[in-house]
Amino acid sequence: MREIDPNNFFVSESSDQENNYDKKYLIRSSYGDGFQHIYNIDDNFYVSIYNIKFKKEFILRYTLPDRYVLVLYITGSGNEFYPYQNISPNTLRCYEPREKYKVIYHPQIELKSISIEFTADFIESFLKKRYRDIDIAFSNFFRNKNKLFLPKINKLMYEIYKCNGKSATTKLLLESKVYEVLTLIAYYLENEGESLLKSKSISEKDIQLLQEITKYIDEHYNFNISLQTLSKIACMSESKMKKIFKIIYNMSITEYIQRKRMSVAEHLLISTSLSINEISTVVGYSNPSRLTELFKRYYGSNPSNYR
């Protein structure tokens, strides 16, 4: 597996001399084909659009900029770390300033994504300057390290991705949509504030017990794991276990198991010649059509096409 040099990833730049907010960079041909399109709106936030087809499997690691970052993966294939999870189409990821970032990109599916980077001063003062009676800490949103699916924000991010132009009206449109994204985040925080508070009130012991559950699932994902078995491992009732698991991991136990199985299935498709039927059995599905259904949901492609 080859590692990408983040300082030597882009090889050329084309820009419109009539404005200073729109720049396009091409990636080095040794890595693949594609581009990064950056819009510098007003120095408070930046919009970056990525469209990259990698030639082979690459690993990328670096320290993120000193800004809050919101990313929508539209398509793509790979695995992120800190925490470990696969790249899934139509999911959001949040990053805090100066986070350590590490990802493995697979070449099977083109990477299409959009990111918005906010300066720390701007993200904290956005509402305070306009609505003093609203007390929202945007930093709480970016502390979420799990993949998110928030339909309204996802849809708006995709609309920004499709914006393409160099005129002043394009800049105005992008700026208005970024403000709308922040407004939706504020609305999400206000309505999900109770859940955020609940997550902070969960005891360290219960968090450790949930980690034991996830370890058990990671090692027995291809078995028919019952909630009764997991509740015994966690030494708590099924209802309590399901409730706090959802709060901590932002997904149900069933979805966690499915995601684990899909991650293993993806790896087997890439690295082995096993048939779809064989892979289905390996990851715990007796019916291959179930594997196909879930794989398409998470990766946007049938297993046979993905290979």
RAFEN-V476632 format. One record per residue. N is the residue number from 1. RES is the residue in one small letter. SS is DSSP state (hx for helix, st for strand, lp for the rest). NEAR is the number of other ideal C-beta (glycine too) atoms within 8 Angstrom. D_FIRST is the distance of its C-alpha to the first C-alpha in Angstrom with 1 decimal. Layout:
N&RES&SS&NEAR&D_FIRST, N&RES&SS&NEAR&D_FIRST
This chain:
1&m&lp&6&0.0, 2&r&st&7&3.8, 3&e&st&8&6.7, 4&i&lp&9&9.8, 5&d&lp&6&13.0, 6&p&lp&7&15.6, 7&n&lp&4&18.3, 8&n&lp&6&17.2, 9&f&lp&9&15.9, 10&f&st&10&19.4, 11&v&st&6&21.1, 12&s&st&6&24.6, 13&e&st&8&27.2, 14&s&st&6&30.2, 15&s&st&7&32.9, 16&d&lp&6&36.4, 17&q&lp&4&38.8, 18&e&lp&4&41.3, 19&n&lp&9&39.4, 20&n&lp&3&37.2, 21&y&lp&7&35.4, 22&d&st&13&33.3, 23&k&st&9&30.2, 24&k&st&11&27.5, 25&y&st&11&24.2, 26&l&st&11&22.0, 27&i&st&14&18.2, 28&r&lp&9&17.0, 29&s&lp&7&16.8, 30&s&lp&4&13.6, 31&y&lp&11&11.9, 32&g&st&10&14.4, 33&d&st&6&18.0, 34&g&st&12&19.9, 35&f&st&10&21.7, 36&q&st&12&22.8, 37&h&st&12&26.6, 38&i&st&12&28.2, 39&y&st&11&31.8, 40&n&st&10&33.4, 41&i&lp&13&36.4, 42&d&lp&6&38.5, 43&d&lp&5&36.4, 44&n&lp&7&36.5, 45&f&st&11&33.7, 46&y&st&10&31.0, 47&v&st&13&29.7, 48&s&st&12&26.3, 49&i&st&10&25.3, 50&y&st&13&21.8, 51&n&st&9&21.2, 52&i&st&13&17.7, 53&k&st&9&16.1, 54&f&st&12&12.4, 55&k&lp&7&11.6, 56&k&lp&6&8.3, 57&e&lp&11&6.0, 58&f&st&12&5.8, 59&i&st&12&7.0, 60&l&st&12&10.5, 61&r&st&8&13.1, 62&y&st&6&16.6, 63&t&st&6&20.3, 64&l&lp&11&22.0, 65&p&lp&7&25.2, 66&d&lp&5&28.6, 67&r&st&11&29.4, 68&y&st&15&29.4, 69&v&st&13&27.0, 70&l&st&15&27.4, 71&v&st&11&24.8, 72&l&st&14&25.4, 73&y&st&15&22.5, 74&i&st&11&24.2, 75&t&st&9&21.4, 76&g&lp&13&17.7, 77&s&lp&13&15.1, 78&g&st&11&12.8, 79&n&st&10&13.5, 80&e&st&13&15.2, 81&f&lp&7&16.2, 82&y&lp&9&19.6, 83&p&lp&7&20.6, 84&y&lp&6&18.0, 85&q&st&9&18.6, 86&n&st&12&17.3, 87&i&lp&10&17.9, 88&s&lp&10&21.1, 89&p&lp&10&23.2, 90&n&lp&9&26.3, 91&t&st&12&25.7, 92&l&st&14&26.3, 93&r&st&10&24.5, 94&c&st&14&26.3, 95&y&st&11&25.3, 96&e&lp&9&27.7, 97&p&lp&9&27.9, 98&r&lp&7&25.5, 99&e&lp&9&23.3, 100&k&st&7&19.9, 101&y&st&12&17.3, 102&k&st&10&13.8, 103&v&st&12&12.1, 104&i&st&11&9.1, 105&y&st&13&10.1, 106&h&lp&11&10.3, 107&p&lp&10&11.8, 108&q&lp&9&14.7, 109&i&lp&11&17.0, 110&e&lp&9&17.9, 111&l&st&16&17.8, 112&k&st&10&21.4, 113&s&st&12&22.6, 114&i&st&14&25.3, 115&s&st&11&25.7, 116&i&st&14&28.9, 117&e&st&11&29.1, 118&f&st&14&32.4, 119&t&st&11&33.8, 120&a&hx&10&35.0, 121&d&hx&6&38.6, 122&f&hx&10&38.7, 123&i&hx&13&37.2, 124&e&hx&10&39.7, 125&s&hx&8&42.7, 126&f&lp&10&42.2, 127&l&lp&9&44.7, 128&k&lp&8&46.9, 129&k&lp&5&48.0, 130&r&lp&5&49.0, 131&y&lp&6&50.0, 132&r&lp&4&51.2, 133&d&lp&4&52.1, 134&i&lp&7&48.5, 135&d&lp&4&46.7, 136&i&lp&8&43.0, 137&a&lp&7&40.1, 138&f&hx&15&37.1, 139&s&hx&10&34.9, 140&n&hx&8&35.4, 141&f&hx&10&33.6, 142&f&hx&13&30.5, 143&r&lp&8&30.3, 144&n&lp&8&29.4, 145&k&lp&6&25.8, 146&n&lp&9&25.8, 147&k&lp&9&25.3, 148&l&st&10&28.6, 149&f&lp&8&30.4, 150&l&lp&9&33.5, 151&p&hx&6&35.0, 152&k&hx&7&37.0, 153&i&hx&12&34.4, 154&n&hx&13&31.7, 155&k&hx&8&34.2, 156&l&hx&12&35.1, 157&m&hx&14&31.5, 158&y&hx&11&31.0, 159&e&hx&9&34.2, 160&i&hx&14&33.0, 161&y&hx&12&29.8, 162&k&hx&6&32.2, 163&c&lp&10&34.3, 164&n&lp&4&34.1, 165&g&lp&6&36.6, 166&k&lp&7&37.6, 167&s&lp&6&41.2, 168&a&hx&6&42.7, 169&t&hx&7&43.2, 170&t&hx&12&39.4, 171&k&hx&13&39.1, 172&l&hx&8&41.9, 173&l&hx&9&40.4, 174&l&hx&13&37.1, 175&e&hx&10&39.0, 176&s&hx&8&41.1, 177&k&hx&12&38.3, 178&v&hx&13&36.4, 179&y&hx&8&39.7, 180&e&hx&9&39.9, 181&v&hx&14&36.5, 182&l&hx&12&37.8, 183&t&hx&8&41.0, 184&l&hx&12&39.3, 185&i&hx&12&37.3, 186&a&hx&12&40.6, 187&y&hx&8&42.1, 188&y&hx&11&39.3, 189&l&hx&14&39.7, 190&e&hx&8&43.5, 191&n&hx&6&43.4, 192&e&hx&8&40.6, 193&g&hx&8&42.0, 194&e&hx&6&43.6, 195&s&hx&8&40.3, 196&l&hx&10&38.7, 197&l&hx&8&41.7, 198&k&hx&9&41.5, 199&s&hx&9&37.9, 200&k&hx&6&39.2, 201&s&hx&6&42.0, 202&i&lp&10&40.0, 203&s&lp&6&40.5, 204&e&hx&5&37.8, 205&k&hx&6&38.8, 206&d&hx&10&38.2, 207&i&hx&10&34.8, 208&q&hx&8&33.9, 209&l&hx&12&35.4, 210&l&hx&14&33.3, 211&q&hx&8&30.1, 212&e&hx&10&31.4, 213&i&hx&14&31.7, 214&t&hx&10&28.1, 215&k&hx&8&26.9, 216&y&hx&11&29.2, 217&i&hx&14&28.0, 218&d&hx&8&24.3, 219&e&hx&6&25.3, 220&h&hx&8&27.9, 221&y&lp&13&26.7, 222&n&lp&8&27.5, 223&f&lp&6&31.1, 224&n&lp&4&34.0, 225&i&lp&10&34.1, 226&s&lp&6&37.5, 227&l&hx&9&38.4, 228&q&hx&7&41.1, 229&t&hx&8&38.6, 230&l&hx&14&36.6, 231&s&hx&11&39.8, 232&k&hx&7&40.9, 233&i&hx&10&37.6, 234&a&hx&11&38.1, 235&c&lp&5&41.8, 236&m&lp&8&42.8, 237&s&lp&6&44.3, 238&e&hx&8&42.3, 239&s&hx&6&43.5, 240&k&hx&8&42.6, 241&m&hx&16&39.1, 242&k&hx&11&38.4, 243&k&hx&8&39.8, 244&i&hx&11&38.0, 245&f&hx&13&34.6, 246&k&hx&10&35.0, 247&i&hx&11&35.9, 248&i&hx&10&33.0, 249&y&hx&10&30.1, 250&n&lp&9&31.6, 251&m&lp&8&31.4, 252&s&lp&8&33.3, 253&i&hx&12&32.4, 254&t&hx&6&32.3, 255&e&hx&8&29.7, 256&y&hx&13&27.6, 257&i&hx&11&27.7, 258&q&hx&10&26.9, 259&r&hx&13&23.9, 260&k&hx&11&22.5, 261&r&hx&15&23.2, 262&m&hx&14&21.6, 263&s&hx&11&18.3, 264&v&hx&12&18.4, 265&a&hx&15&19.5, 266&e&hx&14&16.7, 267&h&hx&8&14.1, 268&l&hx&12&16.4, 269&l&hx&12&16.8, 270&i&hx&10&13.1, 271&s&hx&5&12.5, 272&t&lp&7&16.1, 273&s&lp&2&19.1, 274&l&lp&7&21.4, 275&s&lp&5&24.1, 276&i&hx&10&24.8, 277&n&hx&7&27.8, 278&e&hx&8&26.0, 279&i&hx&15&23.4, 280&s&hx&14&26.4, 281&t&hx&9&28.0, 282&v&hx&11&25.0, 283&v&hx&14&24.7, 284&g&lp&9&28.5, 285&y&lp&10&30.1, 286&s&lp&4&32.8, 287&n&lp&7&33.1, 288&p&hx&9&30.1, 289&s&hx&6&31.7, 290&r&hx&9&31.2, 291&l&hx&16&27.4, 292&t&hx&11&27.5, 293&e&hx&8&29.8, 294&l&hx&11&27.7, 295&f&hx&15&24.3, 296&k&hx&10&25.9, 297&r&hx&6&27.4, 298&y&hx&12&24.2, 299&y&hx&13&21.8, 300&g&lp&8&24.4, 301&s&lp&10&23.6, 302&n&lp&8&24.8, 303&p&hx&13&22.4, 304&s&hx&6&23.3, 305&n&hx&6&22.6, 306&y&hx&13&19.3, 307&r&lp&7&18.0
